[in-house]
Amino acid sequence: MNKTKVNLGVIQETLLIPLWARACELQAADPIIVDPKSSEILAAIDYEFDKFTTAKSSQIGCCLRGTILDNWVRTYLNQHPQGSVIEIGAGLNTRFERVDNGKVCWFDIDLPDVMVLRRQFFEETERRKLITASALDTNWIEHVKSTTKQPVMFVAEGVLQYFNEQEVKLLFANLLEYFPGSWFAFDSLSPLIVKNQKHHDSLKYTSAKFDWCISNIHKIKDWNSCYEVMEVCNYANLPPKYRRRFSLINRFLMLFPPLCDSSRLALVKLGYL
C-alpha cells in the first residue's frame, strides 16, 4: 500500500497530533470519542506518529477538546437544524462525520497545503464545501454568506494559539462584522502554558510555537462589549470519569487555580442579529 506523503508547513503539521489522538482513542475501553475515519486516515499517511506515543496528556486532551466542541455544535444544530457550521483550520478533522444531522450546511476552511492533503480523504458534497483560504482573509466570506442563514456557527480547534493577538482580534472583528449573532467555539491557552511550551508533551516534537494566550477568556469583552461568553469549560471541571484518564500528577495540578484554567474551551456569541 502506497501511503500519502505529508508536505505541510510548520504550524500546519500540528494537525496530525489531534488526528493521532482520535485514532488512538479507538483502543480505549471506554473511548472519549469514537472516530474510525481518523484511524483510516492515520493508516494511510506516511508520517512518524510513533514519536507521540508518550504524549499521554495531549492524546487525552485532544479527544476531550474534540468531544466538548462536538457537543456545542450539536447544541447549535438542535436550535438551528438547517444551520451552517464553518470549521476554521479544519485540518484533517472529522467533525462533520461525527455530528452531521443530515441537514447542516458545512464549510471546511484551511490553507492551501492542508487542503491538498485534506482533499485526498474528504470530498465535497451538496452540503459540505472545502474552501482553500486563510481565515484571516475576507475573500471567502461572501461565498459563505451567500449560501447560509444566520446565525451560523464557527469552530476553531487547535488554531488560535498559533496566531498572534492582533490576528485573533482581527478574526473576531471580521466574524462580528459579517456574521453578527453567530456562535464561535474555540480553545485557548493561559500565559503559563505558552511560557512553558518547550515542555509540552506533543508540541516539542514539532517546530511549531504557541503565540496567543489570554489569562481569562472573559477579557475578550475588553476587545468589544458585543462578545458574549456563553460557556467556558476546562479539564478540571469535567466529570470524574474523564479526569481519571489523566495521570495522578496532572489531576493533582488541576486542583490549583492557576493551573486548572491553563487550557480552556469557550463558546462565544458574536453580538446580535
N, C-alpha and C positions, 0 to 999 in steps of 0.2 A: 504494500500500500504506500503510495507516494503521499507524504504529508505536506501540508501547506506551510510554506516558508513565511516567517514573520519579518516585515520590514517597517518598523514603526519608529516614530520619534521618541525621544527620551521620556517625556511625560505620557505619551500615548501608550507606551509599553506597559504602564501600570494597570491597564485594563485587564491584563492577563492574571492579575492577582485575584480579583473577585471571581473571575471565571474558574480558576483553580479551586478557590474556596467552595464554590457551589458544587462543583463536580465531586470534590472530596466528601462533601456532606452526605452524599447518597450512601456512603458506607456506614453512617452513624445509625445506631439502634433506633433512635427517635429523632430523625432529622429535623432541623430547624426549617429548612427549605428543601423542597423536592424539585429538582431541576435536571431531568435526564438529558435535555437538549445541551446543557453546558458540558455534560460528560461526553457527549458525542463530539462536540466541537474540540474539547481538550484532546481527545484521542486522535483528532485529525490534524493537529498543529505540531509543527516541528519547533520545539522550544524546551529549554531545560527547566521544566516545572519542579523537578526534584529539589532544587535549591530552596524552595519554600517549605519543605517538609517540617522543619522545626518552628515555623511561624504559626503556632497554635492560636495565639490571641487574634491574629489577623484573620485566620480561617474562620473562627467563630464569629468575630466581629463583622466580617463582610456578610455572612449569612444572616445575622441578626439585623444588620442595616438593611439588607435587601427585603427581609420579611416585613419590617416596620414600614418601609416605603411602599411595598406592595399593598399593605393593609390601608394606607392612606389613599392610594389610588382606588382601591375597592370602595372606600367610603365616598370618594368623589363620584364614582360611577353609579353607586346606589342612588345618589341625588341627581345625577345627570347621566342616565343610561346611554344616551346618544351623544355624549360629550366628546371632547378631544383631549388627548394626552400628548404632550411634547416631551420627549426624552432628550435632555441636553447632555451631550457627551455620552452617547448611547453605548459606545464601545462594542463589546460582544454580549451585552445584557440580553436576557431572555424574558424581560418583564411582560411583554405583550403575550407571550405564550402562557405565562402564569396567571394573568388577570383578565384576559380577553373575555368580554361578556357577549360577544357576537354582534355588538352594535357600535362600539367605540371607534372613533377615527384616530389613528395613531401616527405620529411623526417621530422618526429617529434621526437626530442631528449629530453629526460629528465631522471631524477634519478629513481631508482627502485620503491620507494614508490609512486611517481607520476604516473609512468607507470601502476602500478597495478590499480590505480583509473581511469586513462585515458582509459585503455582497456575495462572498463565497459561501456563506452559511444561511443567509436570510434573503428572501425575495419580497419585492413589493407586491401588494395586492390592492384591491379597490379601497380597503380601509387602512392600509399600512403603507406609508411612504418613507423612503430613505432620502435624506437631504444632506448633501455634501456642503458644509459651511461651518464657519466659526460661530459659536453662539454670540460672540461679541459683535459680529456684523449685524446689519439690519436687512440685508438683501433677501433673506429667507422669510421675513416677517409677513410681507404682503401675500405671499403664496399660502402661508398657513392661515392668515386671517380670512382669505377669500373662500376657504373651504371649511371653516369652523364656526361653531356657535359659541357665544360667550355664556358663562365663563369657561375658560379652558384650564387644564392643569399642567404645570411644568414639573419635571422631576430631574434633579441633578445629583447623581450618586457618585461619590468619589471624584468630584470635578472641581468644586470651588476652591478647595485648599491649594490647588496648583495655580490659581490666579493671584494677582496682587490685589490689594484693597481697592484701588481705583477701578480695576476691571470688574470686580464684584459689584461695586456701586453702579457702574455703567450698565451691567446686565440687569440689575434690579430696576434701574431707572427706565431702561428700554421696555422691559416687560410691563411695568406700571403704565407707561405712556401708551403702548399699543394694545395691551390686554388688561385694562382695568377690571378689577373684581375677580381676577383669576387666582388660582392657588399655586403655590410654589413649595415643593418639598425638597429638602436638601440636607446634607450633613456638613458639619463644620468642626473645627478643632480649636482648642484653647492655646494661648501663647506658650504654656508649659510644654505641650506636645511638640509644637513647632520648634521651640528652642532645643529640645532634646531629640529631634528626629533621627539623629545618627544612630540612636538605639532602637529605632522602630524595627520590629521583628521581620517585616517583609520588605519595606521600602529600602532597607540597607542593601538589598541585593540588586537594586537598580541605581541609575544615576539621577533619578528624579528628586526634586526638592519641594517640600511644602513651602508655601509662601503666605497666603492669607490665614489669619487667625483672628478670633474675637473672644474676649473674656466672658461675655454674657450675650447670648443671642438677642435678648430684648434691646440691646443697644442699637440694633438696626433702626429702631424708631427715631434715633437721633439723626439718621440719614434723611428720613422722611416720615412724618407722622402718619402717612397713609398706609404704612406697613403694619399689618396686624398679625401678631404672633398667635396663631390659633392653638398650637400644641407643640410641646417640646418633650423629647424622650432621650434619656441617656441609658447606658447599660446598667447603671446602678439601680434604676427603678423598674427594671424588667422583672417578670415573675421569677421566683427562685429556680424553677426547672431550667431556665436559660442561664442564669448566673452561675449555676453549678458546673456548667461546661468550662468556665474559666478556671485557671489554676488557683490554688489556695492563696498564693501571694497576691494575685490580681484581685480576688474577691476581698481580701483584707484592705488593699489600697482603695477600693471603691468606697470604703467607709469614710474616707477623708474628703471633705467638701471640695478642696481644690482639684482633687483627682477624679471624683465621681462625675464631674462635669467637663472632663478633659476632651471628651468626644461626644457630640450630641447630634440629634436629628431634630429638624424643625419643620413645621407646616405653617406657612405664612400666607395671608391673604393680601393681595396687592391692590389696595384701595377698593373703590366701589364702582359698579357699572353706572 
